[in-house]
Amino acid sequence: MREIKAWFSGEQALDEMRSDDRLKCWELEVANTLQHGASILNIGCGTGREAFALHKIGFRVTGIDISEPAIEAARKFVTAQQLDIDFLLTDGESLPFRDGAFDVVIVWAQTFGLFHGKPAQQQLLAQCRRVLKPGGLLSFSAHDYEYQQAHCAAFLKDRRFYPFADSDVFYESFTMDEMRGTAQQAGFQVLFCRRGNVYTEGDGTVLHCLCAS
């Protein structure tokens, strides 16, 4: 996690986080299933792309990230635009929120794949479940192993996807069955698990699951 924190605090990572302010196609599909005005915890929010987009369409959002520069950038934008969004510098391993604090938790931008190994992934999902209200929803995404095998094999070693040049930072990638099984092991009911497009078909696919606590 230390290497991940260091990389995502660098300028290259921040530039990538600032690349767009729209919801991706699959993210918008998920957002359209959520109750208007729901309280959302955005784990791995970066500089706030998802948080700002969700706030704009009527959700109450709290964002957290391990990158101090990313959180500072998000807070500056909040101040400049006078938006009601909280951004906190913390990780997903021990969330600083009371039980049942949120209607929805999202772990997007394939942040889930930065929690390496089943114990870390189950710890994250246990924390997500704790801070969700009864019947609350979890939406999490990951890199699609089958797509990567077919289109990005040069960046793939076993299940590790290395997207950044000159960096040891990697995302774990998953099959759809593995995504479902991981959520079910953590006690969630899987409502759906799908492949979703990013912005265009040429951008590739992402696996994402919507689950009920």
Secondary structure as UniProt FT lines:
FT   HELIX           2..7
FT   TURN            8..9
FT   HELIX           11..17
FT   HELIX           25..31
FT   TURN            32..33
FT   TURN            36..37
FT   STRAND          39..43
FT   TURN            46..47
FT   HELIX           49..56
FT   TURN            57..58
FT   STRAND          60..65
FT   HELIX           68..81
FT   STRAND          86..89
FT   TURN            99..100
FT   STRAND          102..107
FT   TURN            109..110
FT   HELIX           111..114
FT   HELIX           118..131
FT   STRAND          132..144
FT   HELIX           145..151
FT   HELIX           153..155
FT   STRAND          156..157
FT   TURN            158..159
FT   STRAND          160..161
FT   TURN            165..166
FT   STRAND          171..174
FT   HELIX           176..185
FT   TURN            186..187
FT   STRAND          189..197
FT   HELIX           201..203
FT   STRAND          205..212
//
